[in-house]
Amino acid sequence: MFKHSIISGVAAPLPLDNLDTDQIMPKQFLLGIDKSGLAKGVLHDLRIDAASGLPRQAFVLNKPEYQHARILVAGANFGCGSSREHAVWGLQQAGFDAVIAPSFGEIFYFNSLNNRLLLIMLDAEAVGQLTALVGQPETSALIIDLENQMVVAANGSQYPFDLPARQKRMLIEGLDMIGMTLSEGALIDQFESRHHAEHPWMTIDLPKQQRAAR
């Protein structure tokens, strides 16, 4: 797992409200038996012209200056709709480490949290300012300082953000959900010992039960 204390790079503006998970990852890309190959499905119907099968040149992620963007500056309610974890996996495989928006779909938010995709909620005015800035290639770079919970724009503007302590630790220490659980092994052992001592009648003696059943 990658450790992040700073996420920096080109940010792409995508000021579309209510962009749901069906648009982020269309259904035809959900047929695989693993997580691989999902990058090609990200925002497919916005990126690719259905009639010609060719990239839409006007779409932001098809422009050369944004093809390697690591951050999306999106519209309100990004990731609304169905619970489609593939949308999170696809964004990550496409190279995105963070999405900044005024709000997010609730299920998408928690899927992102668990998969270490950073979601940053800023007020609509701040997102509008960032959208305008990153819409110009010369000011499209952003720095996200996780330790200090600050987005720094190319013009020096700073935008503080809230970040759940659990996700902050996962990102900075490079831990997934299993890693987080394993890191608390000593506390888990202490709890189990205390629980057994205080509630011995709740402990199942499986071999004894098996003998009694014979």
PyMOL commands that place a pseudoatom at each C-alpha (Angstrom):
pseudoatom trace, name=CA, resn=MET, resi=1, chain=A, elem=C, hetatm=0, pos=[0.000, 0.000, 0.000]
pseudoatom trace, name=CA, resn=PHE, resi=2, chain=A, elem=C, hetatm=0, pos=[1.243, 3.474, -0.898]
pseudoatom trace, name=CA, resn=LYS, resi=3, chain=A, elem=C, hetatm=0, pos=[1.759, 5.960, 1.909]
pseudoatom trace, name=CA, resn=HIS, resi=4, chain=A, elem=C, hetatm=0, pos=[0.514, 9.494, 1.322]
pseudoatom trace, name=CA, resn=SER, resi=5, chain=A, elem=C, hetatm=0, pos=[1.203, 12.571, 3.383]
pseudoatom trace, name=CA, resn=ILE, resi=6, chain=A, elem=C, hetatm=0, pos=[1.184, 14.833, 0.318]
pseudoatom trace, name=CA, resn=ILE, resi=7, chain=A, elem=C, hetatm=0, pos=[-0.862, 14.341, -2.840]
pseudoatom trace, name=CA, resn=SER, resi=8, chain=A, elem=C, hetatm=0, pos=[0.170, 16.718, -5.590]
pseudoatom trace, name=CA, resn=GLY, resi=9, chain=A, elem=C, hetatm=0, pos=[-0.352, 16.941, -9.304]
pseudoatom trace, name=CA, resn=VAL, resi=10, chain=A, elem=C, hetatm=0, pos=[-2.624, 18.152, -12.047]
pseudoatom trace, name=CA, resn=ALA, resi=11, chain=A, elem=C, hetatm=0, pos=[-6.286, 18.559, -11.145]
pseudoatom trace, name=CA, resn=ALA, resi=12, chain=A, elem=C, hetatm=0, pos=[-9.017, 18.282, -13.764]
pseudoatom trace, name=CA, resn=PRO, resi=13, chain=A, elem=C, hetatm=0, pos=[-12.254, 20.288, -13.547]
pseudoatom trace, name=CA, resn=LEU, resi=14, chain=A, elem=C, hetatm=0, pos=[-15.437, 18.238, -13.871]
pseudoatom trace, name=CA, resn=PRO, resi=15, chain=A, elem=C, hetatm=0, pos=[-18.215, 20.600, -12.716]
pseudoatom trace, name=CA, resn=LEU, resi=16, chain=A, elem=C, hetatm=0, pos=[-21.144, 18.227, -13.272]
pseudoatom trace, name=CA, resn=ASP, resi=17, chain=A, elem=C, hetatm=0, pos=[-23.666, 17.871, -10.463]
pseudoatom trace, name=CA, resn=ASN, resi=18, chain=A, elem=C, hetatm=0, pos=[-25.234, 14.491, -9.652]
pseudoatom trace, name=CA, resn=LEU, resi=19, chain=A, elem=C, hetatm=0, pos=[-22.678, 12.471, -11.586]
pseudoatom trace, name=CA, resn=ASP, resi=20, chain=A, elem=C, hetatm=0, pos=[-23.751, 9.007, -10.497]
pseudoatom trace, name=CA, resn=THR, resi=21, chain=A, elem=C, hetatm=0, pos=[-21.855, 5.745, -10.236]
pseudoatom trace, name=CA, resn=ASP, resi=22, chain=A, elem=C, hetatm=0, pos=[-23.533, 4.421, -13.404]
pseudoatom trace, name=CA, resn=GLN, resi=23, chain=A, elem=C, hetatm=0, pos=[-21.874, 7.249, -15.328]
pseudoatom trace, name=CA, resn=ILE, resi=24, chain=A, elem=C, hetatm=0, pos=[-18.572, 6.928, -13.504]
pseudoatom trace, name=CA, resn=MET, resi=25, chain=A, elem=C, hetatm=0, pos=[-18.463, 3.196, -14.283]
pseudoatom trace, name=CA, resn=PRO, resi=26, chain=A, elem=C, hetatm=0, pos=[-21.057, 1.998, -16.857]
pseudoatom trace, name=CA, resn=LYS, resi=27, chain=A, elem=C, hetatm=0, pos=[-22.558, -1.460, -16.426]
pseudoatom trace, name=CA, resn=GLN, resi=28, chain=A, elem=C, hetatm=0, pos=[-20.786, -3.084, -19.385]
pseudoatom trace, name=CA, resn=PHE, resi=29, chain=A, elem=C, hetatm=0, pos=[-17.493, -2.818, -17.509]
pseudoatom trace, name=CA, resn=LEU, resi=30, chain=A, elem=C, hetatm=0, pos=[-18.718, -4.808, -14.506]
pseudoatom trace, name=CA, resn=LEU, resi=31, chain=A, elem=C, hetatm=0, pos=[-18.495, -8.239, -16.111]
pseudoatom trace, name=CA, resn=GLY, resi=32, chain=A, elem=C, hetatm=0, pos=[-14.993, -9.228, -15.003]
pseudoatom trace, name=CA, resn=ILE, resi=33, chain=A, elem=C, hetatm=0, pos=[-14.232, -11.584, -12.137]
pseudoatom trace, name=CA, resn=ASP, resi=34, chain=A, elem=C, hetatm=0, pos=[-11.603, -9.317, -10.590]
pseudoatom trace, name=CA, resn=LYS, resi=35, chain=A, elem=C, hetatm=0, pos=[-10.791, -5.613, -10.255]
pseudoatom trace, name=CA, resn=SER, resi=36, chain=A, elem=C, hetatm=0, pos=[-8.458, -5.371, -13.252]
pseudoatom trace, name=CA, resn=GLY, resi=37, chain=A, elem=C, hetatm=0, pos=[-9.069, -3.355, -16.416]
pseudoatom trace, name=CA, resn=LEU, resi=38, chain=A, elem=C, hetatm=0, pos=[-11.555, -0.885, -14.963]
pseudoatom trace, name=CA, resn=ALA, resi=39, chain=A, elem=C, hetatm=0, pos=[-9.693, 2.289, -15.944]
pseudoatom trace, name=CA, resn=LYS, resi=40, chain=A, elem=C, hetatm=0, pos=[-11.043, 2.060, -19.487]
pseudoatom trace, name=CA, resn=GLY, resi=41, chain=A, elem=C, hetatm=0, pos=[-14.595, 2.252, -18.160]
pseudoatom trace, name=CA, resn=VAL, resi=42, chain=A, elem=C, hetatm=0, pos=[-14.210, 5.445, -16.125]
pseudoatom trace, name=CA, resn=LEU, resi=43, chain=A, elem=C, hetatm=0, pos=[-16.624, 8.101, -17.438]
pseudoatom trace, name=CA, resn=HIS, resi=44, chain=A, elem=C, hetatm=0, pos=[-16.695, 6.115, -20.675]
pseudoatom trace, name=CA, resn=ASP, resi=45, chain=A, elem=C, hetatm=0, pos=[-19.862, 7.605, -22.131]
pseudoatom trace, name=CA, resn=LEU, resi=46, chain=A, elem=C, hetatm=0, pos=[-18.622, 11.124, -21.451]
pseudoatom trace, name=CA, resn=ARG, resi=47, chain=A, elem=C, hetatm=0, pos=[-15.151, 10.408, -22.849]
pseudoatom trace, name=CA, resn=ILE, resi=48, chain=A, elem=C, hetatm=0, pos=[-16.121, 8.378, -25.926]
pseudoatom trace, name=CA, resn=ASP, resi=49, chain=A, elem=C, hetatm=0, pos=[-18.525, 9.313, -28.723]
pseudoatom trace, name=CA, resn=ALA, resi=50, chain=A, elem=C, hetatm=0, pos=[-21.067, 6.500, -29.094]
pseudoatom trace, name=CA, resn=ALA, resi=51, chain=A, elem=C, hetatm=0, pos=[-21.490, 6.895, -32.856]
pseudoatom trace, name=CA, resn=SER, resi=52, chain=A, elem=C, hetatm=0, pos=[-17.836, 6.995, -33.886]
pseudoatom trace, name=CA, resn=GLY, resi=53, chain=A, elem=C, hetatm=0, pos=[-16.229, 5.191, -30.957]
pseudoatom trace, name=CA, resn=LEU, resi=54, chain=A, elem=C, hetatm=0, pos=[-13.619, 7.946, -30.849]
pseudoatom trace, name=CA, resn=PRO, resi=55, chain=A, elem=C, hetatm=0, pos=[-12.639, 10.153, -27.904]
pseudoatom trace, name=CA, resn=ARG, resi=56, chain=A, elem=C, hetatm=0, pos=[-14.601, 13.377, -27.539]
pseudoatom trace, name=CA, resn=GLN, resi=57, chain=A, elem=C, hetatm=0, pos=[-11.881, 15.978, -27.993]
pseudoatom trace, name=CA, resn=ALA, resi=58, chain=A, elem=C, hetatm=0, pos=[-13.778, 18.585, -25.982]
pseudoatom trace, name=CA, resn=PHE, resi=59, chain=A, elem=C, hetatm=0, pos=[-14.026, 16.391, -22.872]
pseudoatom trace, name=CA, resn=VAL, resi=60, chain=A, elem=C, hetatm=0, pos=[-11.596, 17.535, -20.222]
pseudoatom trace, name=CA, resn=LEU, resi=61, chain=A, elem=C, hetatm=0, pos=[-9.888, 14.200, -19.556]
pseudoatom trace, name=CA, resn=ASN, resi=62, chain=A, elem=C, hetatm=0, pos=[-9.179, 13.765, -23.268]
pseudoatom trace, name=CA, resn=LYS, resi=63, chain=A, elem=C, hetatm=0, pos=[-7.216, 17.009, -23.421]
pseudoatom trace, name=CA, resn=PRO, resi=64, chain=A, elem=C, hetatm=0, pos=[-3.435, 16.451, -23.332]
pseudoatom trace, name=CA, resn=GLU, resi=65, chain=A, elem=C, hetatm=0, pos=[-2.923, 18.786, -20.372]
pseudoatom trace, name=CA, resn=TYR, resi=66, chain=A, elem=C, hetatm=0, pos=[-5.332, 16.747, -18.202]
pseudoatom trace, name=CA, resn=GLN, resi=67, chain=A, elem=C, hetatm=0, pos=[-4.674, 13.181, -19.350]
pseudoatom trace, name=CA, resn=HIS, resi=68, chain=A, elem=C, hetatm=0, pos=[-2.450, 12.496, -16.346]
pseudoatom trace, name=CA, resn=ALA, resi=69, chain=A, elem=C, hetatm=0, pos=[-4.580, 14.285, -13.753]
pseudoatom trace, name=CA, resn=ARG, resi=70, chain=A, elem=C, hetatm=0, pos=[-4.410, 12.843, -10.230]
pseudoatom trace, name=CA, resn=ILE, resi=71, chain=A, elem=C, hetatm=0, pos=[-7.175, 14.965, -8.718]
pseudoatom trace, name=CA, resn=LEU, resi=72, chain=A, elem=C, hetatm=0, pos=[-10.755, 15.661, -9.824]
pseudoatom trace, name=CA, resn=VAL, resi=73, chain=A, elem=C, hetatm=0, pos=[-12.564, 18.864, -8.890]
pseudoatom trace, name=CA, resn=ALA, resi=74, chain=A, elem=C, hetatm=0, pos=[-16.159, 17.765, -9.302]
pseudoatom trace, name=CA, resn=GLY, resi=75, chain=A, elem=C, hetatm=0, pos=[-19.735, 18.955, -8.879]
pseudoatom trace, name=CA, resn=ALA, resi=76, chain=A, elem=C, hetatm=0, pos=[-22.183, 18.401, -6.044]
pseudoatom trace, name=CA, resn=ASN, resi=77, chain=A, elem=C, hetatm=0, pos=[-23.431, 14.922, -5.130]
pseudoatom trace, name=CA, resn=PHE, resi=78, chain=A, elem=C, hetatm=0, pos=[-20.574, 13.209, -6.956]
pseudoatom trace, name=CA, resn=GLY, resi=79, chain=A, elem=C, hetatm=0, pos=[-20.942, 9.422, -6.885]
pseudoatom trace, name=CA, resn=CYS, resi=80, chain=A, elem=C, hetatm=0, pos=[-24.662, 9.343, -6.119]
pseudoatom trace, name=CA, resn=GLY, resi=81, chain=A, elem=C, hetatm=0, pos=[-26.816, 6.423, -7.259]
pseudoatom trace, name=CA, resn=SER, resi=82, chain=A, elem=C, hetatm=0, pos=[-26.242, 2.715, -6.876]
pseudoatom trace, name=CA, resn=SER, resi=83, chain=A, elem=C, hetatm=0, pos=[-23.663, 1.024, -4.675]
pseudoatom trace, name=CA, resn=ARG, resi=84, chain=A, elem=C, hetatm=0, pos=[-21.059, 0.306, -7.328]
pseudoatom trace, name=CA, resn=GLU, resi=85, chain=A, elem=C, hetatm=0, pos=[-17.647, -0.128, -5.741]
pseudoatom trace, name=CA, resn=HIS, resi=86, chain=A, elem=C, hetatm=0, pos=[-16.208, -0.569, -9.231]
pseudoatom trace, name=CA, resn=ALA, resi=87, chain=A, elem=C, hetatm=0, pos=[-16.572, 3.208, -9.607]
pseudoatom trace, name=CA, resn=VAL, resi=88, chain=A, elem=C, hetatm=0, pos=[-14.017, 3.716, -6.840]
pseudoatom trace, name=CA, resn=TRP, resi=89, chain=A, elem=C, hetatm=0, pos=[-11.673, 1.029, -8.147]
pseudoatom trace, name=CA, resn=GLY, resi=90, chain=A, elem=C, hetatm=0, pos=[-11.875, 2.455, -11.667]
pseudoatom trace, name=CA, resn=LEU, resi=91, chain=A, elem=C, hetatm=0, pos=[-11.049, 5.991, -10.578]
pseudoatom trace, name=CA, resn=GLN, resi=92, chain=A, elem=C, hetatm=0, pos=[-8.020, 4.694, -8.718]
pseudoatom trace, name=CA, resn=GLN, resi=93, chain=A, elem=C, hetatm=0, pos=[-6.871, 2.598, -11.669]
pseudoatom trace, name=CA, resn=ALA, resi=94, chain=A, elem=C, hetatm=0, pos=[-7.249, 5.664, -13.893]
pseudoatom trace, name=CA, resn=GLY, resi=95, chain=A, elem=C, hetatm=0, pos=[-4.700, 7.421, -11.684]
pseudoatom trace, name=CA, resn=PHE, resi=96, chain=A, elem=C, hetatm=0, pos=[-6.907, 9.483, -9.388]
pseudoatom trace, name=CA, resn=ASP, resi=97, chain=A, elem=C, hetatm=0, pos=[-5.902, 9.790, -5.753]
pseudoatom trace, name=CA, resn=ALA, resi=98, chain=A, elem=C, hetatm=0, pos=[-8.456, 12.400, -4.679]
pseudoatom trace, name=CA, resn=VAL, resi=99, chain=A, elem=C, hetatm=0, pos=[-11.789, 13.982, -5.585]
pseudoatom trace, name=CA, resn=ILE, resi=100, chain=A, elem=C, hetatm=0, pos=[-12.819, 17.429, -4.352]
pseudoatom trace, name=CA, resn=ALA, resi=101, chain=A, elem=C, hetatm=0, pos=[-16.518, 18.313, -4.413]
pseudoatom trace, name=CA, resn=PRO, resi=102, chain=A, elem=C, hetatm=0, pos=[-19.211, 20.104, -2.383]
pseudoatom trace, name=CA, resn=SER, resi=103, chain=A, elem=C, hetatm=0, pos=[-20.853, 16.765, -1.527]
pseudoatom trace, name=CA, resn=PHE, resi=104, chain=A, elem=C, hetatm=0, pos=[-20.778, 13.056, -2.327]
pseudoatom trace, name=CA, resn=GLY, resi=105, chain=A, elem=C, hetatm=0, pos=[-23.200, 10.170, -2.586]
pseudoatom trace, name=CA, resn=GLU, resi=106, chain=A, elem=C, hetatm=0, pos=[-23.296, 8.494, 0.827]
pseudoatom trace, name=CA, resn=ILE, resi=107, chain=A, elem=C, hetatm=0, pos=[-22.503, 4.927, -0.258]
pseudoatom trace, name=CA, resn=PHE, resi=108, chain=A, elem=C, hetatm=0, pos=[-19.786, 6.114, -2.650]
pseudoatom trace, name=CA, resn=TYR, resi=109, chain=A, elem=C, hetatm=0, pos=[-18.291, 8.144, 0.187]
pseudoatom trace, name=CA, resn=PHE, resi=110, chain=A, elem=C, hetatm=0, pos=[-17.893, 5.127, 2.457]
pseudoatom trace, name=CA, resn=ASN, resi=111, chain=A, elem=C, hetatm=0, pos=[-16.705, 2.876, -0.385]
pseudoatom trace, name=CA, resn=SER, resi=112, chain=A, elem=C, hetatm=0, pos=[-14.015, 5.462, -1.112]
pseudoatom trace, name=CA, resn=LEU, resi=113, chain=A, elem=C, hetatm=0, pos=[-13.114, 5.708, 2.563]
pseudoatom trace, name=CA, resn=ASN, resi=114, chain=A, elem=C, hetatm=0, pos=[-12.588, 1.953, 2.777]
pseudoatom trace, name=CA, resn=ASN, resi=115, chain=A, elem=C, hetatm=0, pos=[-10.548, 1.826, -0.443]
pseudoatom trace, name=CA, resn=ARG, resi=116, chain=A, elem=C, hetatm=0, pos=[-8.280, 4.784, 0.393]
pseudoatom trace, name=CA, resn=LEU, resi=117, chain=A, elem=C, hetatm=0, pos=[-9.595, 7.130, -2.303]
pseudoatom trace, name=CA, resn=LEU, resi=118, chain=A, elem=C, hetatm=0, pos=[-9.445, 10.567, -0.680]
pseudoatom trace, name=CA, resn=LEU, resi=119, chain=A, elem=C, hetatm=0, pos=[-12.680, 12.563, -0.870]
pseudoatom trace, name=CA, resn=ILE, resi=120, chain=A, elem=C, hetatm=0, pos=[-12.546, 16.202, 0.194]
pseudoatom trace, name=CA, resn=MET, resi=121, chain=A, elem=C, hetatm=0, pos=[-15.710, 18.193, 0.841]
pseudoatom trace, name=CA, resn=LEU, resi=122, chain=A, elem=C, hetatm=0, pos=[-15.418, 21.956, 0.469]
pseudoatom trace, name=CA, resn=ASP, resi=123, chain=A, elem=C, hetatm=0, pos=[-18.200, 24.509, 0.269]
pseudoatom trace, name=CA, resn=ALA, resi=124, chain=A, elem=C, hetatm=0, pos=[-19.593, 25.354, -3.153]
pseudoatom trace, name=CA, resn=GLU, resi=125, chain=A, elem=C, hetatm=0, pos=[-17.807, 28.710, -3.299]
pseudoatom trace, name=CA, resn=ALA, resi=126, chain=A, elem=C, hetatm=0, pos=[-14.407, 27.132, -2.645]
pseudoatom trace, name=CA, resn=VAL, resi=127, chain=A, elem=C, hetatm=0, pos=[-15.035, 24.387, -5.197]
pseudoatom trace, name=CA, resn=GLY, resi=128, chain=A, elem=C, hetatm=0, pos=[-16.063, 27.043, -7.717]
pseudoatom trace, name=CA, resn=GLN, resi=129, chain=A, elem=C, hetatm=0, pos=[-12.814, 28.912, -7.138]
pseudoatom trace, name=CA, resn=LEU, resi=130, chain=A, elem=C, hetatm=0, pos=[-10.772, 25.736, -7.562]
pseudoatom trace, name=CA, resn=THR, resi=131, chain=A, elem=C, hetatm=0, pos=[-12.723, 24.768, -10.674]
pseudoatom trace, name=CA, resn=ALA, resi=132, chain=A, elem=C, hetatm=0, pos=[-11.881, 28.110, -12.267]
pseudoatom trace, name=CA, resn=LEU, resi=133, chain=A, elem=C, hetatm=0, pos=[-8.215, 27.808, -11.307]
pseudoatom trace, name=CA, resn=VAL, resi=134, chain=A, elem=C, hetatm=0, pos=[-7.650, 24.249, -12.492]
pseudoatom trace, name=CA, resn=GLY, resi=135, chain=A, elem=C, hetatm=0, pos=[-9.611, 25.017, -15.646]
pseudoatom trace, name=CA, resn=GLN, resi=136, chain=A, elem=C, hetatm=0, pos=[-6.531, 26.942, -16.785]
pseudoatom trace, name=CA, resn=PRO, resi=137, chain=A, elem=C, hetatm=0, pos=[-3.653, 24.545, -17.533]
pseudoatom trace, name=CA, resn=GLU, resi=138, chain=A, elem=C, hetatm=0, pos=[-1.088, 26.971, -16.142]
pseudoatom trace, name=CA, resn=THR, resi=139, chain=A, elem=C, hetatm=0, pos=[-2.797, 26.911, -12.713]
pseudoatom trace, name=CA, resn=SER, resi=140, chain=A, elem=C, hetatm=0, pos=[-4.086, 23.333, -12.737]
pseudoatom trace, name=CA, resn=ALA, resi=141, chain=A, elem=C, hetatm=0, pos=[-1.667, 21.958, -10.126]
pseudoatom trace, name=CA, resn=LEU, resi=142, chain=A, elem=C, hetatm=0, pos=[-2.894, 21.352, -6.580]
pseudoatom trace, name=CA, resn=ILE, resi=143, chain=A, elem=C, hetatm=0, pos=[-1.162, 20.213, -3.409]
pseudoatom trace, name=CA, resn=ILE, resi=144, chain=A, elem=C, hetatm=0, pos=[-3.137, 18.273, -0.801]
pseudoatom trace, name=CA, resn=ASP, resi=145, chain=A, elem=C, hetatm=0, pos=[-1.403, 18.261, 2.574]
pseudoatom trace, name=CA, resn=LEU, resi=146, chain=A, elem=C, hetatm=0, pos=[-2.908, 15.394, 4.543]
pseudoatom trace, name=CA, resn=GLU, resi=147, chain=A, elem=C, hetatm=0, pos=[-1.039, 16.058, 7.780]
pseudoatom trace, name=CA, resn=ASN, resi=148, chain=A, elem=C, hetatm=0, pos=[-2.339, 19.622, 7.962]
pseudoatom trace, name=CA, resn=GLN, resi=149, chain=A, elem=C, hetatm=0, pos=[-5.582, 18.895, 6.088]
pseudoatom trace, name=CA, resn=MET, resi=150, chain=A, elem=C, hetatm=0, pos=[-5.102, 21.685, 3.578]
pseudoatom trace, name=CA, resn=VAL, resi=151, chain=A, elem=C, hetatm=0, pos=[-5.576, 22.064, -0.178]
pseudoatom trace, name=CA, resn=VAL, resi=152, chain=A, elem=C, hetatm=0, pos=[-3.089, 24.533, -1.655]
pseudoatom trace, name=CA, resn=ALA, resi=153, chain=A, elem=C, hetatm=0, pos=[-3.825, 26.000, -5.080]
pseudoatom trace, name=CA, resn=ALA, resi=154, chain=A, elem=C, hetatm=0, pos=[-1.312, 27.218, -7.652]
pseudoatom trace, name=CA, resn=ASN, resi=155, chain=A, elem=C, hetatm=0, pos=[-2.035, 30.851, -6.742]
pseudoatom trace, name=CA, resn=GLY, resi=156, chain=A, elem=C, hetatm=0, pos=[-1.260, 30.184, -3.068]
pseudoatom trace, name=CA, resn=SER, resi=157, chain=A, elem=C, hetatm=0, pos=[-4.868, 30.037, -1.888]
pseudoatom trace, name=CA, resn=GLN, resi=158, chain=A, elem=C, hetatm=0, pos=[-5.430, 27.559, 0.924]
pseudoatom trace, name=CA, resn=TYR, resi=159, chain=A, elem=C, hetatm=0, pos=[-8.544, 25.547, 1.681]
pseudoatom trace, name=CA, resn=PRO, resi=160, chain=A, elem=C, hetatm=0, pos=[-8.762, 23.601, 4.973]
pseudoatom trace, name=CA, resn=PHE, resi=161, chain=A, elem=C, hetatm=0, pos=[-10.779, 20.402, 4.996]
pseudoatom trace, name=CA, resn=ASP, resi=162, chain=A, elem=C, hetatm=0, pos=[-12.049, 17.826, 7.469]
pseudoatom trace, name=CA, resn=LEU, resi=163, chain=A, elem=C, hetatm=0, pos=[-10.784, 14.250, 7.304]
pseudoatom trace, name=CA, resn=PRO, resi=164, chain=A, elem=C, hetatm=0, pos=[-11.896, 11.309, 9.469]
pseudoatom trace, name=CA, resn=ALA, resi=165, chain=A, elem=C, hetatm=0, pos=[-9.037, 10.241, 11.723]
pseudoatom trace, name=CA, resn=ARG, resi=166, chain=A, elem=C, hetatm=0, pos=[-9.304, 6.628, 10.554]
pseudoatom trace, name=CA, resn=GLN, resi=167, chain=A, elem=C, hetatm=0, pos=[-8.924, 7.504, 6.863]
pseudoatom trace, name=CA, resn=LYS, resi=168, chain=A, elem=C, hetatm=0, pos=[-6.139, 9.951, 7.613]
pseudoatom trace, name=CA, resn=ARG, resi=169, chain=A, elem=C, hetatm=0, pos=[-4.190, 7.198, 9.324]
pseudoatom trace, name=CA, resn=MET, resi=170, chain=A, elem=C, hetatm=0, pos=[-4.904, 4.708, 6.522]
pseudoatom trace, name=CA, resn=LEU, resi=171, chain=A, elem=C, hetatm=0, pos=[-3.568, 7.115, 3.904]
pseudoatom trace, name=CA, resn=ILE, resi=172, chain=A, elem=C, hetatm=0, pos=[-0.538, 8.383, 5.798]
pseudoatom trace, name=CA, resn=GLU, resi=173, chain=A, elem=C, hetatm=0, pos=[0.546, 4.960, 7.080]
pseudoatom trace, name=CA, resn=GLY, resi=174, chain=A, elem=C, hetatm=0, pos=[-0.367, 3.037, 3.925]
pseudoatom trace, name=CA, resn=LEU, resi=175, chain=A, elem=C, hetatm=0, pos=[-2.892, 0.742, 5.614]
pseudoatom trace, name=CA, resn=ASP, resi=176, chain=A, elem=C, hetatm=0, pos=[-5.981, -0.930, 4.198]
pseudoatom trace, name=CA, resn=MET, resi=177, chain=A, elem=C, hetatm=0, pos=[-8.897, -2.133, 6.351]
pseudoatom trace, name=CA, resn=ILE, resi=178, chain=A, elem=C, hetatm=0, pos=[-7.173, -5.427, 7.166]
pseudoatom trace, name=CA, resn=GLY, resi=179, chain=A, elem=C, hetatm=0, pos=[-3.978, -3.604, 8.026]
pseudoatom trace, name=CA, resn=MET, resi=180, chain=A, elem=C, hetatm=0, pos=[-5.892, -1.295, 10.344]
pseudoatom trace, name=CA, resn=THR, resi=181, chain=A, elem=C, hetatm=0, pos=[-7.384, -4.289, 12.156]
pseudoatom trace, name=CA, resn=LEU, resi=182, chain=A, elem=C, hetatm=0, pos=[-4.022, -6.049, 12.456]
pseudoatom trace, name=CA, resn=SER, resi=183, chain=A, elem=C, hetatm=0, pos=[-2.453, -2.888, 13.841]
pseudoatom trace, name=CA, resn=GLU, resi=184, chain=A, elem=C, hetatm=0, pos=[-4.887, -3.094, 16.764]
pseudoatom trace, name=CA, resn=GLY, resi=185, chain=A, elem=C, hetatm=0, pos=[-3.959, -6.707, 17.556]
pseudoatom trace, name=CA, resn=ALA, resi=186, chain=A, elem=C, hetatm=0, pos=[-2.729, -5.974, 21.082]
pseudoatom trace, name=CA, resn=LEU, resi=187, chain=A, elem=C, hetatm=0, pos=[-5.939, -4.130, 21.977]
pseudoatom trace, name=CA, resn=ILE, resi=188, chain=A, elem=C, hetatm=0, pos=[-8.033, -6.958, 20.521]
pseudoatom trace, name=CA, resn=ASP, resi=189, chain=A, elem=C, hetatm=0, pos=[-6.120, -9.513, 22.616]
pseudoatom trace, name=CA, resn=GLN, resi=190, chain=A, elem=C, hetatm=0, pos=[-6.609, -7.390, 25.734]
pseudoatom trace, name=CA, resn=PHE, resi=191, chain=A, elem=C, hetatm=0, pos=[-10.339, -7.136, 25.082]
pseudoatom trace, name=CA, resn=GLU, resi=192, chain=A, elem=C, hetatm=0, pos=[-10.721, -10.882, 24.535]
pseudoatom trace, name=CA, resn=SER, resi=193, chain=A, elem=C, hetatm=0, pos=[-8.824, -11.696, 27.750]
pseudoatom trace, name=CA, resn=ARG, resi=194, chain=A, elem=C, hetatm=0, pos=[-10.863, -9.208, 29.772]
pseudoatom trace, name=CA, resn=HIS, resi=195, chain=A, elem=C, hetatm=0, pos=[-14.140, -10.328, 28.205]
pseudoatom trace, name=CA, resn=HIS, resi=196, chain=A, elem=C, hetatm=0, pos=[-13.401, -13.986, 28.970]
pseudoatom trace, name=CA, resn=ALA, resi=197, chain=A, elem=C, hetatm=0, pos=[-12.488, -13.155, 32.579]
pseudoatom trace, name=CA, resn=GLU, resi=198, chain=A, elem=C, hetatm=0, pos=[-15.612, -11.056, 33.136]
pseudoatom trace, name=CA, resn=HIS, resi=199, chain=A, elem=C, hetatm=0, pos=[-18.056, -13.266, 31.191]
pseudoatom trace, name=CA, resn=PRO, resi=200, chain=A, elem=C, hetatm=0, pos=[-16.716, -16.849, 31.317]
pseudoatom trace, name=CA, resn=TRP, resi=201, chain=A, elem=C, hetatm=0, pos=[-20.175, -18.324, 30.664]
pseudoatom trace, name=CA, resn=MET, resi=202, chain=A, elem=C, hetatm=0, pos=[-20.116, -16.786, 27.178]
pseudoatom trace, name=CA, resn=THR, resi=203, chain=A, elem=C, hetatm=0, pos=[-17.042, -18.764, 26.110]
pseudoatom trace, name=CA, resn=ILE, resi=204, chain=A, elem=C, hetatm=0, pos=[-17.911, -21.846, 24.072]
pseudoatom trace, name=CA, resn=ASP, resi=205, chain=A, elem=C, hetatm=0, pos=[-15.908, -24.983, 24.816]
pseudoatom trace, name=CA, resn=LEU, resi=206, chain=A, elem=C, hetatm=0, pos=[-16.340, -26.491, 21.371]
pseudoatom trace, name=CA, resn=PRO, resi=207, chain=A, elem=C, hetatm=0, pos=[-14.548, -29.815, 22.070]
pseudoatom trace, name=CA, resn=LYS, resi=208, chain=A, elem=C, hetatm=0, pos=[-16.757, -30.333, 25.156]
pseudoatom trace, name=CA, resn=GLN, resi=209, chain=A, elem=C, hetatm=0, pos=[-19.887, -29.638, 23.106]
pseudoatom trace, name=CA, resn=GLN, resi=210, chain=A, elem=C, hetatm=0, pos=[-18.756, -32.084, 20.446]
pseudoatom trace, name=CA, resn=ARG, resi=211, chain=A, elem=C, hetatm=0, pos=[-18.168, -34.799, 23.071]
pseudoatom trace, name=CA, resn=ALA, resi=212, chain=A, elem=C, hetatm=0, pos=[-21.604, -34.220, 24.584]
pseudoatom trace, name=CA, resn=ALA, resi=213, chain=A, elem=C, hetatm=0, pos=[-23.253, -34.537, 21.186]
pseudoatom trace, name=CA, resn=ARG, resi=214, chain=A, elem=C, hetatm=0, pos=[-21.896, -38.058, 20.603]
for i in range(1, 214): cmd.bond("trace and resi %d" % i, "trace and resi %d" % (i + 1))
show_as sticks, trace
zoom trace
